[in-house]
Amino acid sequence: MPTEFISLTFNNASTELKPIPGAAIDPEYLKRYARSLDDYAFNYTLVPYGSSSFDPFTIGATIASVTKNLKVIIALRPNTLYPTVAAKALATLDQLSSGRAVVHFIAGGSDAEQAKEGDFLDKDQRYARLEEYIRILRRAWESPEPFDWEGKYYQFKQFSNDVRPVNGTIPVSVGGSSDEAYRIGGSLADIFGLWGEPLKETKQQIDRIYAESDKAGRSEKDRPRIWVTFRPIIAETDDLAWAKAHKTLDALTTHRANGLGKAPANAPAPQNVGSQRLLDIASRGEVQDRALWYPTVTATNARGASTALVGSYQTIIDSILDYVDLGAELISIRGYDNFNDAVDYGRYILPGVREVLESRASN
Ligand SMILES: Cc1cc2nc3c(=O)[nH]c(=O)nc-3n(C[C@H](O)[C@H](O)[C@H](O)COP(=O)(O)O)c2cc1C
């Protein structure tokens, strides 16, 4: 499988550098951003989910309608949609986009966040429900016959689905760093999403996922593809990139102190293991490996993907190749100056990485 690139969807001009509190969707911005990802040959865009954020399905359909190749990854929390409804919604998007729908499952990392939409299960139960949910979706996409379901979290009778994915099924991604995330993702997912950790820790996580995949009886070829996520801060030279990185950090710190950050200034320690891991690594030093930078993690309380990669175009290309060599096939990169960074990556990073991979393949 080739190395592919993922970005994140942005609905308007608000960024972490220049937040616009309460900004509505700017349809023209959304479409321009999505078309640019397509034009610069990104392969996927993730439409994220939060309890107070926009509906990913209508955003995903809008993106699909203005792009040709870009695949749309819908972030989905099982508590928000009955599984048969989700199976049809995803298959509807898949048909509308001629087979470009992907789903990224989130068990839910914070009890308080889950409670906002009526979900009071603990994290282990949320993972158990996720496992059942994925099995139902696959069955709903693939079953030629109506079927009953008698599970712990869902029960229904004679569900019959007329809305089929274009290619028979839809790629399923799982994200998280709990033991249960590795087990469920390793045994059931096509893709496993990770946040940016140093090479050593990333390798440890990949080994855990592969071990779970093997334990579930999957062949080596059938293991989940690994997705890693970074927030590159790039410029023509390393020095210029570091100057930009420090300005970025200043902006994040100031906005958080003024209540405009992604996490409140007095936010408690995060409950999800993925963020705890990032904060733990951040406490060990600012820079890891070639260019992985952690102060952006601490400044945002590790709210979401937050590890930066700082350096010249070449430094970032080399850093990404380090992860490709480790086994990552899906590289998610988004910056802090959302639109301009996506264009810069499209001009300098994606072609640079692809050129090296092509020349390796032809030798
Ligand atoms: C690549 C990636 C993307 C994610 N996207 C979202 C998202 O859109 N919304 C969300 O609430 N959590 C998102 N998460 C967070 C985790 O899925 C979440 O914290 C998980 O449910 C529990 O994490 P844990 O197993 O590390 O404790 C994402 C995680 C990863 C690795």
Ligand as a Chemical Component Dictionary entry (heavy atoms), coordinates in Angstrom:
data_LIG
# 
_chem_comp.id                   LIG 
_chem_comp.type                 NON-POLYMER 
_chem_comp.pdbx_formal_charge   0 
_chem_comp.three_letter_code    LIG 
# 
loop_
_chem_comp_atom.comp_id 
_chem_comp_atom.atom_id 
_chem_comp_atom.alt_atom_id 
_chem_comp_atom.type_symbol 
_chem_comp_atom.charge 
_chem_comp_atom.model_Cartn_x 
_chem_comp_atom.model_Cartn_y 
_chem_comp_atom.model_Cartn_z 
_chem_comp_atom.pdbx_ordinal 
LIG C1  C1  C 0 -5.889  10.311 14.988 1  
LIG C2  C2  C 0 -6.889  10.544 16.088 2  
LIG C3  C3  C 0 -8.017  11.332 15.856 3  
LIG C4  C4  C 0 -8.943  11.574 16.889 4  
LIG N1  N1  N 0 -10.058 12.334 16.625 5  
LIG C5  C5  C 0 -10.924 12.589 17.636 6  
LIG C6  C6  C 0 -12.097 13.395 17.427 7  
LIG O1  O1  O 0 -12.375 13.886 16.337 8  
LIG N2  N2  N 0 -12.921 13.610 18.492 9  
LIG C7  C7  C 0 -12.670 13.077 19.741 10 
LIG O2  O2  O 0 -13.437 13.291 20.669 11 
LIG N3  N3  N 0 -11.576 12.313 19.966 12 
LIG C8  C8  C 0 -10.714 12.067 18.945 13 
LIG N4  N4  N 0 -9.613  11.283 19.183 14 
LIG C9  C9  C 0 -9.337  10.859 20.568 15 
LIG C10 C10 C 0 -9.425  9.414  20.937 16 
LIG O3  O3  O 0 -9.993  8.604  20.011 17 
LIG C11 C11 C 0 -10.028 9.281  22.321 18 
LIG O4  O4  O 0 -9.311  9.990  23.216 19 
LIG C12 C12 C 0 -10.283 7.870  22.699 20 
LIG O5  O5  O 0 -11.664 7.726  22.660 21 
LIG C13 C13 C 0 -9.836  7.391  24.067 22 
LIG O6  O6  O 0 -8.520  7.435  24.128 23 
LIG P1  P1  P 0 -7.563  6.510  24.996 24 
LIG O7  O7  O 0 -7.803  5.084  24.614 25 
LIG O8  O8  O 0 -6.212  7.012  24.576 26 
LIG O9  O9  O 0 -7.858  6.760  26.447 27 
LIG C14 C14 C 0 -8.700  11.025 18.151 28 
LIG C15 C15 C 0 -7.566  10.228 18.369 29 
LIG C16 C16 C 0 -6.672  9.991  17.378 30 
LIG C17 C17 C 0 -5.466  9.138  17.666 31 
# 
loop_
_chem_comp_bond.comp_id 
_chem_comp_bond.atom_id_1 
_chem_comp_bond.atom_id_2 
_chem_comp_bond.value_order 
_chem_comp_bond.pdbx_ordinal 
LIG C1  C2  SING 1  
LIG C2  C3  SING 2  
LIG C2  C16 DOUB 3  
LIG C3  C4  DOUB 4  
LIG C4  N1  SING 5  
LIG C4  C14 SING 6  
LIG N1  C5  DOUB 7  
LIG C5  C6  SING 8  
LIG C5  C8  SING 9  
LIG C6  O1  DOUB 10 
LIG C6  N2  SING 11 
LIG N2  C7  SING 12 
LIG C7  O2  DOUB 13 
LIG C7  N3  SING 14 
LIG N3  C8  DOUB 15 
LIG C8  N4  SING 16 
LIG N4  C9  SING 17 
LIG N4  C14 SING 18 
LIG C9  C10 SING 19 
LIG C10 O3  SING 20 
LIG C10 C11 SING 21 
LIG C11 O4  SING 22 
LIG C11 C12 SING 23 
LIG C12 O5  SING 24 
LIG C12 C13 SING 25 
LIG C13 O6  SING 26 
LIG O6  P1  SING 27 
LIG P1  O7  DOUB 28 
LIG P1  O8  SING 29 
LIG P1  O9  SING 30 
LIG C14 C15 DOUB 31 
LIG C15 C16 SING 32 
LIG C16 C17 SING 33 
# 
